């Protein structure tokens, strides 16, 4: 099944009012978990990208900024 925001919003609308805070907390948990993953991915790509970034040509290209 393909899910979209509208489906999620309908599910949230159908929740009893006493479950809204729990749903909100869960969304915060997902966002926090995702933010922890992004720096790890950046660290993994740093070595591969450094081959292109750490060069005299790149230094010259960015020297005027």
C-alpha positions in Angstrom: 0.0 0.0 0.0 1.3 3.5 -0.9 0.9 5.9 2.0 0.8 9.6 1.8 0.3 12.5 4.3 -3.5 12.6 3.7 -3.8 9.0 4.8 -1.8 9.8 7.9 -3.8 12.9 8.7 -7.0 10.9 8.4 -5.7 8.3 10.9 -4.7 11.1 13.3 -8.1 12.7 12.9 -9.7 9.3 13.8 -7.7 9.0 17.1 -9.4 9.6 20.4 -8.3 13.0 21.8 -6.4 11.3 24.7 -4.1 9.7 22.1 -3.0 12.9 20.4 -0.2 13.6 22.8 1.2 10.1 22.3 1.1 10.5 18.5 2.8 13.8 18.7 5.6 12.3 20.9 6.0 9.5 18.4 6.4 11.9 15.5 9.1 13.7 17.6 10.8 10.4 18.2 10.9 9.7 14.5 12.4 13.1 13.7 15.0 12.7 16.4 16.0 9.3 15.2 16.4 10.6 11.7 18.5 13.5 12.7 20.9 11.1 14.4 21.3 9.1 11.2 22.1 12.0 8.9 25.5 12.9 10.5 26.6 9.2 10.3 25.9 9.2 6.6 27.8 12.5 6.2 30.8 11.0 8.0 30.8 8.0 5.7 30.8 10.1 2.6 33.4 12.5 3.8 36.4 10.3 2.8 35.1 9.7 -0.7 34.3 13.4 -1.3 37.6 14.5 0.2 39.4 13.2 -2.9 37.7 15.9 -4.9 37.5 18.6 -2.3 41.0 18.5 -1.1 42.8 19.7 -4.2 44.6 22.8 -5.4 41.9 23.2 -8.1 39.1 23.2 -5.6 41.0 25.6 -3.3 41.5 28.0 -6.3 37.8 27.8 -7.3 36.6 28.7 -3.8 39.3 31.2 -2.9 37.3 34.3 -4.0 34.3 33.5 -1.7 
